[in-house]
Amino acid sequence: MSFVKKNLIDQLANFYYPNFLRKDLEKTLNLVFNEIIIALQKGFSVQIRQFGTFTPKIQRSRAFRNPRTGKNLSLPTKQKIKVHFKPSKKLKLFINKKDNNE
């Protein structure tokens, strides 16, 4: 089972903001996600209190060895940014509490 953006918009519209239009909720959610993406692209960490922290990590080029010659090589690669997520303590406790009840 996966939780997609449409489900989040549905829950916001049905339970929390029934007077808002779905298209407005979707625009707001897209704005938040885009700002997170832009901050990560610029190299900033994004902390969402009581949820977790997204941190950009630069992936280094891998070193390898040519099996025929035994020479150590590394390929020059484009700098790639990977995103590391560290959940908050509150999120960890909440998830573990739900798992123990099942």
Backbone hydrogen bonds in HBPLUS format (Angstrom, degrees):
<---DONOR---> <-ACCEPTOR-->    atom                        ^
c    i                          cat <-CA-CA->   ^        H-A-AA   ^      H-
h    n   atom  resd res      DA  || num        DHA   H-A  angle D-A-AA Bond
n    s   type  num  typ     dist DA aas  dist angle  dist       angle   num
A0007-ASN N   A0004-VAL O   3.01 MM   3  5.46 123.2  2.35 107.8 121.1     1
A0008-LEU N   A0004-VAL O   3.25 MM   4  6.67 152.4  2.33 148.4 156.4     2
A0009-ILE N   A0005-LYS O   2.95 MM   4  6.26 159.8  1.99 155.3 160.3     3
A0010-ASP N   A0006-LYS O   2.90 MM   4  6.13 156.3  1.96 147.6 154.6     4
A0011-GLN N   A0007-ASN O   2.94 MM   4  6.19 159.6  1.98 148.2 153.0     5
A0012-LEU N   A0008-LEU O   2.93 MM   4  6.17 161.1  1.97 150.0 155.5     6
A0013-ALA N   A0009-ILE O   2.89 MM   4  6.03 161.5  1.93 149.8 155.0     7
A0014-ASN N   A0010-ASP O   2.84 MM   4  5.94 157.5  1.89 150.2 156.6     8
A0015-PHE N   A0011-GLN O   2.94 MM   4  5.69 166.6  1.95 146.8 151.1     9
A0016-TYR N   A0012-LEU O   3.22 MM   4  5.02 133.6  2.44 114.4 127.4    10
A0017-TYR N   A0012-LEU O   2.68 MM   5  5.68 162.3  1.71 177.7 171.5    11
A0020-PHE N   A0017-TYR O   3.24 MM   3  5.60 162.1  2.27 112.3 117.6    12
A0024-ASP N   A0021-LEU O   3.11 MM   3  5.30 125.9  2.42  99.9 113.3    13
A0025-LEU N   A0021-LEU O   3.08 MM   4  6.46 155.8  2.14 151.1 158.1    14
A0026-GLU N   A0022-ARG O   2.85 MM   4  6.06 155.3  1.91 150.0 157.2    15
A0027-LYS N   A0023-LYS O   2.97 MM   4  6.13 154.9  2.04 139.2 145.7    16
A0028-THR N   A0024-ASP O   2.99 MM   4  6.18 159.4  2.03 146.0 151.4    17
A0029-LEU N   A0025-LEU O   2.93 MM   4  6.12 161.6  1.96 148.1 153.3    18
A0030-ASN N   A0026-GLU O   2.87 MM   4  6.04 159.3  1.91 149.9 155.8    19
A0031-LEU N   A0027-LYS O   2.91 MM   4  6.09 151.2  2.00 144.1 152.1    20
A0032-VAL N   A0028-THR O   3.03 MM   4  6.34 157.6  2.08 150.0 155.0    21
A0033-PHE N   A0029-LEU O   2.99 MM   4  6.25 169.0  2.00 153.6 156.3    22
A0034-ASN N   A0030-ASN O   2.85 MM   4  5.96 159.3  1.89 148.8 155.0    23
A0035-GLU N   A0031-LEU O   2.99 MM   4  6.17 154.5  2.06 146.6 153.0    24
A0036-ILE N   A0032-VAL O   3.05 MM   4  6.35 152.8  2.13 148.5 155.9    25
A0037-ILE N   A0033-PHE O   3.00 MM   4  6.27 159.1  2.04 149.0 154.5    26
A0038-ILE N   A0034-ASN O   2.89 MM   4  6.12 161.3  1.93 150.9 155.7    27
A0039-ALA N   A0035-GLU O   3.01 MM   4  6.12 161.6  2.04 145.0 149.9    28
A0040-LEU N   A0036-ILE O   3.03 MM   4  6.25 158.5  2.08 149.3 155.0    29
A0041-GLN N   A0037-ILE O   2.92 MM   4  6.15 154.6  1.99 149.9 157.2    30
A0042-LYS N   A0038-ILE O   3.06 MM   4  6.29 143.8  2.19 144.4 153.5    31
A0044-PHE N   A0039-ALA O   2.92 MM   5  5.28 155.5  1.98 159.4 151.3    32
A0043-GLY N   A0040-LEU O   3.05 MM   3  5.03 153.2  2.12 100.0 108.4    33
A0046-VAL N   A0054-PHE O   2.84 MM   8  5.08 163.2  1.87 150.5 156.3    34
A0054-PHE N   A0046-VAL O   2.79 MM   8  5.08 164.5  1.81 151.4 153.7    35
A0048-ILE N   A0052-GLY O   2.86 MM   4  5.48 176.3  1.87 173.5 172.3    36
A0051-PHE N   A0048-ILE O   2.95 MM   3  5.48 146.5  2.07 143.3 142.5    37
A0052-GLY N   A0048-ILE O   2.99 MM   4  5.48 161.1  2.03 149.3 155.5    38
A0088-SER N   A0051-PHE O   3.04 MM  37  5.29 162.9  2.07 117.7 116.1    39
A0053-THR N   A0086-LYS O   2.89 MM  33  5.24 156.2  1.95 141.1 147.8    40
A0086-LYS N   A0053-THR O   2.90 MM  33  5.24 161.8  1.94 150.5 156.5    41
A0055-THR N   A0084-HIS O   2.78 MM  29  5.11 163.8  1.81 153.9 159.5    42
A0084-HIS N   A0055-THR O   2.79 MM  29  5.11 174.8  1.80 153.9 155.6    43
A0057-LYS N   A0082-LYS O   2.66 MM  25  5.15 163.3  1.68 165.2 168.8    44
A0082-LYS N   A0057-LYS O   2.72 MM  25  5.15 168.2  1.73 164.0 162.5    45
A0059-GLN N   A0080-LYS O   2.78 MM  21  5.35 170.6  1.79 157.8 161.2    46
A0064-PHE N   A0073-LEU O   2.75 MM   9  5.38 167.9  1.77 156.9 161.1    47
A0073-LEU N   A0064-PHE O   2.70 MM   9  5.38 175.9  1.70 167.3 168.7    48
A0066-ASN N   A0071-LYS O   2.93 MM   5  5.43 166.9  1.95 154.0 154.7    49
A0070-GLY N   A0066-ASN O   2.67 MM   4  5.11 145.3  1.78 148.3 158.2    50
A0092-LYS N   A0088-SER O   3.01 MM   4  6.30 163.2  2.04 152.5 156.9    51
A0093-LEU N   A0089-LYS O   2.92 MM   4  6.16 163.9  1.95 152.9 156.9    52
A0094-PHE N   A0090-LYS O   2.96 MM   4  6.12 158.5  2.00 145.5 151.8    53
A0095-ILE N   A0091-LEU O   2.90 MM   4  6.09 165.1  1.93 155.4 158.8    54
A0096-ASN N   A0092-LYS O   2.96 MM   4  6.08 167.3  1.98 152.3 156.2    55
A0097-LYS N   A0093-LEU O   2.90 MM   4  5.96 148.6  2.00 144.0 152.7    56
A0098-LYS N   A0094-PHE O   3.07 MM   4  6.30 153.6  2.15 144.9 151.1    57
A0099-ASP N   A0095-ILE O   3.03 MM   4  6.31 154.7  2.09 148.5 155.4    58
A0100-ASN N   A0096-ASN O   3.08 MM   4  6.21 152.5  2.16 143.1 149.6    59
A0101-ASN N   A0097-LYS O   3.30 MM   4  6.46 140.0  2.47 139.2 148.2    60
